Amino acid sequence: MSKNDVAILGAGMHEWGKWGRNFAEYGVAAIKEAMADAGLEWNQVDFVVGGDTVRNGYPGYVAGATFAKAMGWTGIPIASCYAACATGAQAIDIARTRILAGMADCVVVVGADTTPKGFLAPNKGERGFDPDWLRFRLLGATNPTYFGLWAQRRMDLYGATEKDFAHVKVKNSRHGISNPKARFKKLYTEEDVLGSPYVSQPLRLFDICATSDGGAALVITSMDFAKKHGVANPVRISGVSTISPTFPQTVIDMPDFTTDSAAGMPAPDRSFRDSIAYAAYEEAGLGPEDMDLAEVYDLSSALELDWYENIGLCKPGEAEGLLRDGSTEIGGRIPVNPSGGLGCFGEAVPAQAIAQVCELAWQLRGQAGERQVEGAKAGITANQGLFGHGSSVLCTR
Amino acid sequence: MAKTRVPAIEGWLTMDEDNPQLLGYLDESSGTYFFPKDVSISHAPGHADAELKEVALSNRGKLWSYTTNHYKPPEPAISKDPFEPYTVAAVELNDERMVVLGQLADGVSADDIEVGMEMQLVLSTLYEDDEHEYMVWKWKPAEAN
């Protein structure tokens, strides 16, 4: 056990879908499920961290308050944070830092979102100062544009094929079909994926994750609190990474027009995406070889392959081999996205990184049902948020 | 009367038809270039007090990757009417060692390019009104010097 360990006593999620209801409804359902899972009452919670949503007006900007009020004000301190797709990891980090500082014992972390249909778009109005607005205006660079650039690069560098990308979607659909929280509970075939229209070629409609409504919550406590509560061997959070890039960042990233220039200062040994999980491994004193499963951010099916390499499951260029020989399927050496991943969920931005950790918690307790990874003792999540937010959580039991 | 050509975004590019260039900053103390000029300080760590010199960036580089978008992007993007698929290219500038995104020039298709290929910058009309054509940069395969 590392000195930075905290316990996960409860995990809860509202099913992912597309209903257009108030996001707070999904978050509250997730909190209630996580509290019941932990066997705790709301008045025992001494801190709340809400992951913000930027698409649901003011209550979304002060998510901590929105959820604390919804559950009933008890006068406790609250926090709200936003880090795009990495919001959940940052919320978890705020919670555990407070616990490790001895300033809280029993914390609720929650994120929920209600998303519009279609492409995510920048804020409205003439926003000539906002790079997120300008990339749409000047380049037509939607989010899938960046996914397409990375995917095409993989094909040129490593010989990935559109069939490999389809295979990722098929694998994840097999994983997620039995997950009651998933939005898309359907088995896809390679023909389904390869028959869907191109969005950002070489990526097709079924290669790219949808946007979803959903909510996820965790009850995180100090190890002492868990012991007093009668949980001798809880799932532990042993490492959290919320790192930012090191200059110069040389891989093109949303929402930028350019990478940093590497003309003056040399690029760091590890790319940004390579350094995200590494920081969590380092804190936990563990490595990729110790992991039994991983939940990674498959914004596109091709991006899942990048993550195999970024989190150290294999060397650059070897991800297709790992996929093709079944290593990353449940029953293989290192199952990736046993939950079904974003391919089965679609993305509910501030909830997603928390949902990844919910899956680790259920897997490490042996409660994942048909998608259980046998004997799982350690797992890692990885994800990256717009504007340089790393996100990785490593759990052990 | 011919319309006046102006940049679609002020201060980002020159209007030299034959040899257009993006306008960036150079921080000579770290040898680092910046584009676009979003904040007037060097983003190289430890060089926040460095003087920035406006420079025109090299307009040739190697194709890093590309993707063709088959759906109409949401506003504020500007699309052809009726919509036509368009390709976005990522090109690493030779001297500045930075990757710059841009659409592929009209008349060039994704079938004409491959990763590693030498590319060059051209001017292209993004939209127009009664008096002006608003110009943006695009990429095309490089012509021999």
Interface residues (C-beta under 8 A of the other chain):
Chain A: G118 F119 A121 P122 E126 R127 G128 P131 W133 L134 R135 F136 R137 L138 L139 G140 A141 T142 P144 T145 F147 G148 L149 W150 A151 Q152 R153 D156 L157 P197 Y198 V199 S200 Q201 P202 L203 F247 P248 T250 I252 D256 F257 T258 T259 D260 S261 A262 A263 G264 M265
Chain B: A8 I9 D27 S30 G31 T32 Y33 F34 F35 P36 D38 H43 A44 P45 W64 S65 Y66 T67 T68 N69 H70 Y71 P73 P74 E75 P76 A77 I78 S79 Y86 V88 A90 D95 E96 R97 M98 V99 V100 L101 G102 Q103 A110 E114 V115 G116 L126 V136
